């Protein structure tokens, strides 16, 4: 899922997203709640209509942003009191509010309110945090009124296998439409993340989608798919695009590199996206060096197309039982060039 | 002509331009000469291919930018020695170099090298400047080698009627494919500009295009068309778009205005552009307040569509002999709202 934090996937239009192969995007409840406000979006017909994106949208619960972006916050059993990072104003969001906001925004998939424990946190903190997240998940389910939105629960538990198991089992008992793994990609090393994914996913039902939040690089995604993860969101393709880093079939490409100054080839010779079909590396480099706004758009279209194709290729590889072969090939292309 | 200074009309793609009704754009020789360099663009197949814009392009001579942007410059009969505004490096451009660069870039219309006298300048300075511009125009014509590019001469002469007449008569004797009025919109008041346009245009042939450089607001354009001007370039539609000012059939609109926060109507209810067909004032305001990159693109598409329609309407009004009526209506819409 490309990330459209404030109701726009940065630098691209809905048509660009569609052409790049995006079939669902993520929007951030916290940001839209603060600006322009969920009631405003609701009165204007909901988020799909507001941003002119008719395909599926997933909204996060706002939890992660409340913990990571706000200057001051107080967590109680009821929910979280926090200050806006925009104007310092005081706000309260608990599980009931998170569901109400997401129902007003009107996404297709909404998320239960959770506490994302900081990393690293000691066992006792994470144990209390899992209890809180579990009770908030129950209250999120109970609050839900709309029948046309799927609700996912978020498994927490830090890097502790037994707490992850407890969190997963409790959520599965409640019966969500899908399950997310939260509290990963927060600073832990790769092998720790892999261990936690592997330990947790066994407690989740095979017939429901499993979503790894905030991941990741192409290698991270391939890794996680090998563990059985189905869904991802990450700012990496869009943010890296704006920083001039392109993901290609030959690995990562830094477009400002002088060697591209007169290179008439497309960024990725194995890519049929709008950018690669119409523009040379030389032009992409020029736009980036000259800080032209078009640079951000063309790079973003390419990276999103790359990620869409990565996911499509993974689906095919799974169907054709070539996932190991495909994974090995992708790891090689990234190791070789970076 | 929308302005694509560095080989990109800021914030939009060639397809956006086409859909907005643009049929010719301007690119700046000075900027492209410095970065990425005309030889680079030439080796990559010329400017049309470089920027993926198959329709006509006009390049200016570089003269105006050399005078207005560079920190240090020395003007001699040969040409101008100047420092790059990017890295301070020293360069020389005279009429021969300006033509060579423009032939390498490969635009459809190229401009003779001129001196644009500062405003205000005394009579003696402008008199010498017209002599220089006249001799440079001759040398530009003599240097021209390609037969698939039109070459326009630039009339100078400051605000002095007799010098404008001399400049125009000399250029017409030489026989250019079109004529531009330079040295206007440089700080003079509106009535002075109108006087100079009116005094100068009589000395230019009716069967050649006349191009007023760097103008202007919708009212300025309607004024100038009433005097017989055919072509314009201006950064106003694109720059104002990025500053959140939209041109509409009801006058200028400041999109960040709080009154648009929940306004579900399109920016201009009489506009069928991509932006007005798909997005509300509320969304455009939100994107602008949140500094989303998409804001610049959507606003630019609208303003360019507005300007294209303005020019198309003026052509129709001329054909149907309703130009006075059309002009009065446009003046009213802008006076009423601003």
Interface residues (C-beta under 8 A of the other chain):
Chain A: X6 X7 X8 X10 X11 X12 X13 X35 X36 X40 X43 X44 X45 X50 X51 X52 X261 X262 X264 X278 X279 X280 X282 X283 X285 X286 X287 X289 X290 X292 X293 X294 X296 X297 X298
Chain B: X6 X7 X8 X10 X11 X12 X13 X14 X35 X36 X40 X43 X44 X45 X50 X51 X52 X261 X262 X264 X278 X279 X280 X282 X283 X285 X286 X287 X289 X290 X292 X293 X294 X296 X297 X298
